[in-house]
């Protein structure tokens, strides 16, 4: 039986956590920081060390995106 392998279309060096962080930030804006923080807390409570490590990378990426895209505070008259 021949084993099939799926070739990755992902460029070398691009991490899934970077993609996840970008998607979260695009979908939820600065709220993505709180969402990723909550997910890390859930995984820590569950004892999922591998999941926690992955989501810490996501959280780091979301924080970087949030810092690079500061929220504009404005008032409505």
N, C-alpha and C positions, 0 to 999 in steps of 0.2 A: 504494500500500500504506500503510495507516495504522499509525503507530508507537504501540505501547502503552507507557505509562509506569506504573510502580508507585508509588503514593503511599506515603510513609513514614508509619508509625503512631508513629514515635518523636517525642516532644515536642521542640520546638526547644531547642537547647543541651545535649541529652543525648548524650554521646559514647559510641561503641561500646566504647572502652577502659574506661569506667566500668562498663558492663554486664559486660564480661569480668572486670574486677577483682572485682566483687561475686560473680559466679558462681564464680570460682576460690576466693575466700575462703570462701564458703559450703560448697563441696565439700571443700576441703583444709585449712581453718583457717590456722593460722600457717605451715604448710608451703608455702602458696601463695607466700610471699615468696621462698623458695628456688627454687620452680618457675619463677616469673617471671624471677628473676635468671639462671637457667640458660638460659631461652629467649632472653634478651637477649644472653648470651654466644654462643649458637649463631648468632644472626642477625648479630652483629658479625663473627664468624669467617667467615661466608658472604658478607659484604660487602653485605648487604641493608639499605641505609640507611633505606628507607621502613618496612620491617618493624621495624627496630630502634627507630625513632622511635615507632611505635605501641606496641610492647611496653614502652618506657620509660614511657609514659603508664600502661599497665596496672600496671607495677611500682610507680609512684608511688601509684596508687590502692590497690593491695594493701597497701603499707606504711602508708598512712593508715588503712585498715581494721584492720590489725594493731595499730597504736598506739591506736586507739580501743577495741579489744577485747582488752585485755591478757590473756595466758594466766594462768590460775589454777594456781599450783603447790600441790599438796597432797600429804600423805603418807598412806599406807595403813598402819594399825596391824595 
